[in-house]
Amino acid sequence: MTERADLIERIIEQASAYLTDPPRGDDPVISLASPAELVETFSASVGLDFANTASAHADDDLLAAVEKVIEYSMHTSHPRFVNQNFAGPDPISVVGDWLGAALNTTGATFEVAPVFTMMETAVLSKLGRFAGYVDSDDDNSASAHLPTLPPGLFCAGGSMGTLFALQLARHRHQPDVTTAGSNGDRLAMFVSDSGHYAASKSAALLGIGTAGVIKVASDHGGAMIPEALDAAIDQAIADGKTPFAVIGTSGTTVTSAFDDLNALADICEARNLWLHVDGCYGGSALFSESEAHRLAGVERSDSFVWNLHKMMGMTQQCTALLVKKPEQLAACFAARADYLFQSDKLNAEYDSGDRTFQCARRIDVLKLWLTWKARGDEGFAERIDHAVAMGDHTRARIGASNGAFTSLVSGDFTNEVFAWVPPHLRPLQLDDPSSLRDEVHAELHACPPRIKARMQADGSGMIGYQPIHGLNTFRMICMSTTLQTEDVDALLDAIDAAGMEAYA
């Protein structure tokens, strides 16, 4: 393929230019196009579809298509993209991802990934120290030989990490489940009603069934109520179910609420239940001395899933599943394929592929290792502290908006859930949306989708909305390092302008 070296170099130039100088300020967050418009746009170069016989295209046509890919994609690196719990990547992470893709190996065995195997061990050990799973005095990271059994593994996203953790919990409850199958117990797991849907997806895949997922009441901010968990466990037992696991959430998707992990750990220890912590979003608070208290008690959990592609700006995806007793991984997942995992080959003890469900898996550790080496602990802490500062600024702006905005759930971390209020309804308190008159509720509920559609059309910002306590409300996610106070102000101003236009 060397005859297309010029094409490769020119695409690299396009990608590099975008990486180092992405859209910002008043540049559009997205150039909105309909599906039909996208098909028409690409038809001028190479087309989006493939004919029954697909011919190779010329370099210039491909380069034109790449330009359109960039032009019409969502610009997640734009500081005014606050639509999801991820944002533009750290440029060093992108470079690490490129290098990992170029080397194109898998993390299954030491022989095909010697450097990356040791990197995974080093990074997982470091993450384990932050989570309290690894005692700093016992860690061998400064020695010539890293441990052969790191406290966890990398996996393809937080939902997959939760799936693996629940299988570990099930295996502890019934050690022969992998060979004999279910023993007939009607298993029950518990997660807050603000927790992630990964619990239900995992229950469905594991054969437990979604009926085995008990949603526990949370407080107004979204944190699980420990007393409600105790009562839910008692009720499940009375209903003939067998409790086996609890999922605590550190940073809920919408309100960024943190469950009281010490309270949950007390309950789990008393009842011999597996405690899994979903720290996909909020786990990165551990990097900050001023924010780490939010995960007090995580060291008492049995497993902990942590998405570094969220608050830490790694490229999609970069997820670590930490396990308090990592020897459980092989007992639960090993298949001992002798064509791949031979105990008598060189450095076989470092092979990690038989400790997880996946075999071939992409190298997600390189981008994290490289970025961490470049930024250091201090740089990672600064990301978290900046995000919280932007959340505080958002709360201050909403409070000083003269009634244009009102908070529905005003937290103290990175997310703020709020409503735009039409002028004729100001001032309006939204502590309890259920108390609103039906016509007022309907009017407020319709505002976010109308406002968001206008902002998408003009590219002024990308912000998510969702029903909270039964009312559609906006969610400002302050987690990107490029988000500054002027961007928060511009987003709120754009929401207000779009709302006023809708009511003109």
N, C-alpha and C positions, 0 to 999 in steps of 0.2 A: 504493500500500500504506500510505499515511499513516493510514488509518482504524485501523490496528493499532499505532499508535505507543505506546499504553499497554502493550500486550503486550511490545513490544520493550524498553521501559524496565524493566519488571518482571523480564524474563529477565536483563537486564544487571545488575540489583540482585542477583539470585540468584547470578550468576556472580561478581560483584565480592565478595560476602560470602564465597564459597568461596575466592576468591583471597587475600583478606586475612586470613582466619581459617580455614585448613584444619584437618582433624583432626590431632591430635597426642597425645603422651603415651599414656594408656590408652584413648583413643578407638580404635575398631576400624580396622584398616588396610583391611578390606573387610567388608561385610555379605554373607556368602556366600549365594547363592541358586542353585538349579538352573535349567537352561533352562526347565523346565515352570513353576517358581515365578516366573520373570521374565515369562513370557507371561501368567500369571494376574495378577501385580501390575499390569502395564500395562493389562490389560483393564478395570480400574476407571476409567481415564481415557480414553486415546485408542487403546489397543491398539498392539502392536508391528507387526502385519501391516497390509496394505492390502486392502480389499475390491475386487472387480472395478470398482466405481464408488466412488471415494474422496471423501467429502464433507469440507468444511472443519470443523474443530472449534472449539469456543468457547475463549475466552482462559483461563478458569479450568481447563478440562480440560488445556490445553497446559501451563499453569504447574504443575499437579499432576504431569504427566508429567516435566517438567524436574526437579522435586524428586526423583522416583524415579531419574532418570538419575544425579543426583549421589549419592543415597543408596546405590545399588547398584553404582556404578563403583569400580574400584580407585583408592585414594587414593594416587597416586604422590608427592604432596607430604608424606605422612606420613613422619616421620623413620625409622619402622621398616619402610618399604618398601625392601628391599635385594635385590630379586628380579632385576633386570636392570641392564645398564650404562647406565642413565639413571634419573633420579628427577624429583621435582617441579621445575617450571620456576621460574626467577627471575621474580618478578612483573612486573618491567619488561619482560622478554622477552614475557610474555603480552600486555601492553598494546601493545607494538610489533607483535605478530602481529595483534591486533585491528585496529590502525590500517591495517596493510598489507592485511588482508582487506577493510576498509571502502573503501579506495581501489581495490581490485580491478583491478589492471593486471597486465601481464606484463613480465618483464625482457628481452624479446627485442630491443627497439629503443630507442634514445634518445628518439625522438619520443613514445612512450607511457610512458616511464619515465625522464624526464630526471634527477630527483633520485636515483632508485634506481640508475641506471647509474653515476653518480658515486660513490655510496655503495659499490657493489660494487667499484669500482676502488680506492677508498681502503682498504676493509677487506682485500681480497685483497693489496694492496701491503703493508699492515701485517703480515698473516699471513706473507707472503713474507719479510719482514725477520726475523721470529722463526725461520723455517725456514732462513735463510741463502740463499734464492733471490734475494733483492733486496738489493743493497748499499745501506746507509743513505746513503752519500755520493752515490749515483746516483738516489735516490728523489726524486720531485718532489712528494710529498704536501703539502709546506708552501707550494708555489707556487700561483699562480692557476689553473694548468691541470694536472690529473692526467693521467697517461699514458693514451694511447688503448688500450694493450694491457696489461692487468693480468696478473699471473703465474698465471692459472688461471681458474676459474669456480665458480659454485655449482651443485650438482646434488642430485638427490632421494635422498640417502642414501649411505652408505659403499659398499654393493655396486655402486650405479650409478657411483660414482667409480672404483672398481677396474675395472669394465667399460670405462669410457672410457680409463683409463690403459693397460690391456692392448691396446686397439685402437690407441692411440698407439704402443705398443711394436711392435705388429705392422706398423703403417704404416712405422715407421722401418726395420724389417727388410725390408719389401717395399713400396716407395713406390707401386706401382701396384695395391695390393690393393683399393683402393676402386673401381677401374674394371675391372680384369681378374679380380678374385677371387683365390682362393688359387692359388699357383704349384705346389702339390703337396707343399710341404715338410711333413713331419710335425713340427709345432712342439711344443716342450716348454717349460713354465714350471715354476718351482720355488717352493715355499712350505713352511714348516715343518709338521710333523704336528700342531702346536698352532695353526696359522693359521686364518683365517676361511674358511668355506665359499664366500665370494664368488669365490674363485679358480676353484672347480669350476663354479659357476653361470655365470661369465663365459666359461669355456672352452666350455661347452655352447652358449651363445648365439652365440659368435663362430665356431662351426663347427670349433674346434680339437679339441673332444671332451674329456671328462673324463679319458680315457686319457693326454692330454697334460699333465696336472697331476701333477707328481712331488712326493710328500710327503717332505720331508727330515727326518731324525731330529732331535729336540730333546732338550735335557738334562732332568733331573728337574723343573726349575722351569718348563719350557716354552719356553725360548729355542733357536732354531735353532743347531745345531752347525756352524760354518763348514767344518770338515774334511769333514763329511758332505755338505755342499753341493758341494764340489769333487768328491768321489767320485761323487755323483749326476749331476753334469753329464757327467763322463767316461763313466759307464755309459749315459746317454741317447744320447750320440754313438755309442757302440759299438753301441747298439740301432738305429741309423739315424735317430735323431730330431735335430731342429735346435733347440737351445736358443735362446731369444730374450728371456726375461725372468725376473727373480727378484723375489719379493715378500718384503720384510722386514717384520716385525711389531713395532710399538712399542706394547705393551700388549695381550697376548693376552686373549681374551674371558674366560677362566676364571681364570687365575693372574696376569694382568696382567704377563706376562714381556716383556722387551725384547730383541730380537735385537741382536747386535753389528753396528751398521750400518757402521762403518768396515771391519770384516772382510769384510762382504758387498760393500761398494763396491770393495774391493781385487780381489775375485774378478770382479765384473762388469766393472770397467775392464780387467782382464787378458784377459777373454774377450769383450769387446764386447757385453755383455748390458745390457738396460734394467733399472734398479733402481727398483722401485716400493715405497714405504713405506706400509703400512697403519697409520696413526696414528689410526685412528678413535677409539679409546679413549685411548691414552696420549699422543697428540700434544699434548694440553693441558698436559703436564708442561713444555713449553717456556715457559709463562707464569711459572714459578717458577724463581728463580735457583738454589735448592738442589736442584731436581729436573730441570732442563733437560739435565743431563749424560747422562740416560738415552737421549737421542736424538742423542748425539754421532755425527756423520757424516751426518746427514740432509741436510745441504747438498750432499752428493756424489750424492744420488739424482736420478733423472730426473723423478719424480712423487711426490706425497705427498697422501694423502686424510686428511681431518681432520673428525671429527664434533664440532661445537660443541654439539649437543643432548645430548651425554653429560656429560662432566665440567663443562661450563660452564653447564649449566642452561638452554640455549635450548629453546624449544618444538620439538616434532617437526615438521619436520625442519630441520636447518641444517648442511649439509655443504659444505666447500670442497675442491676438487681443485686443488692447486697443481702447476704444470708449469714445469720449469726453463727450457724454451725455448717460451714460449707461442705463438710463431708457428707451431708445429706443429699447433695446434688447428684453425685454418682449413684448413690443407692436408689434414687428416684428415677433418674433418666438414662442410665447407662444401658446400651444395647450390645456393647462389646463386639462390634464388627471387626473381625480379625483381618480384613483386607486393609484396614486403616489404622486400627489401634492395636499394635503389637507390643507387648510388654517387654520384649527382648531387643527392641531397636534403640538406637541412640537417643537419649534424652526423652524417652517415652513418658516419664513421670510428669513432664510439663504439658502433655497433650490435654487440651481443655474440651475438645469436641464431644467427648462422651459424658460430660457433666451437664449437658443441656439438651433440649429437644432438637435444636438446629444442628446441622452438621456444617455444610458450607455456609459461612456468614461473612458479610463484608467487614472490612477493617474500620471500625468506628473509633477506635482508640487513638489513632495517630493524630487526628485533628485536635482532640482534647489534650493529649499529651503536649503537642507542639504549642498550642495556645496557652496552656498552663505554664509551660516553661518560659514563654515570652511575657506573660502578664504577671505571673507569680500570685501568691495568696493575696497580696495587697491589691493587685489589679482586679482579682475576682471579687474581693470584698467591696471595692469601689463600685462595681456594677450593681450590687444589691443596694448599697446605701443611696446611690443615685436614683434607682427605681423608686425607693420609698420616698425620697425627697420629691420626686415628680408626683407621686400619689398625694403627698401632703399639699403640694401646690394646687392640684386639682380640687381637693376638698376645700381649700381656702377660696378658690375662684368660685366654686358653686355656692359657698356660703355668702359671698359678696355679690351675687348676681341679681340682687333685687327681685328675687322670685322667678327669674327666667328659668332657673334650674332648681330642683329639689332632690335631695338624696333619699333613696329608698333604703339602701344599706350603706352606711358610711363606715368603712373599716378603718384600719390604721396601717395597712400594708401597701400593696401596689395597685389594687383594684378599687374602683369606685363605681357604684351602681346608682344611677340617677335618672330622672325624667326631665324632659323639656316641657314646660308648662305654657300653654297658650295664654296670651295676654289677658283674656277675659276671665281666666280662672285663677289668676295670681292675687294674693299669695296662696299657696296650697301646701299643706303638710301631708306627707305620704307614709306616715308610720304604719298605717293599717289600710292598705288599698281596698280591703273588703268593706270598709265603712263608706266608701264613695258611692254616690248615687249612680245608678246604672248608666245613665247617659254620660256622666262625667267619666266614669271608668271606660266606657266604649270610646270616647273621644281621645283620652290619653293613650289607650291601648293602640289606637291607629296611628299615633304620631311617629313613633320610631321607624316603622317600615317606610312611611312616606318621606321622612327626612333623610333616611339612609339612601333611598333611591335617588334623591336629588343630589346628594353628595357623591354618589357613584358616578352619576351622569356628568358632573363637572370636575370630578377628580380631586376635590378639595380635601378629602379624607376618607378613611376606611375604618369604621368603628362598628362593633357588634352590638346587637340588642338581643334580649331574650326575656321570657316571662319570669318574673320573680314575685312570689306571693300573688300570683295570678295576674300580674300587670306587666306588659311589655315595657322594658326599661333599657337604657343604654348602659354599656359597660366600658369604662375607660381602663385600659390595661397599661400601666406605666412600667414597662420593663426594658425597653430598648435604650441602649446607651446614647443613641442619636436623638432621642426625645428630649427636648429642652422646654423651659417654661414658655417660650414664645410659641412652640408647637402646640402645647396644651391650650394656650390662649386661642390660637388660630383654630383649633378643632372645636372648641366651645363656641367661638364666634361663628364658625361655619354651620354648626348645628342650629344656632339661634337664627342665622340668616335663612337657612333652608326652611326652618319652621315658620318664620314670618312670611316667607314666599308662599308656603302651602296654605296659609290663612289669609293671604292677600285677597 
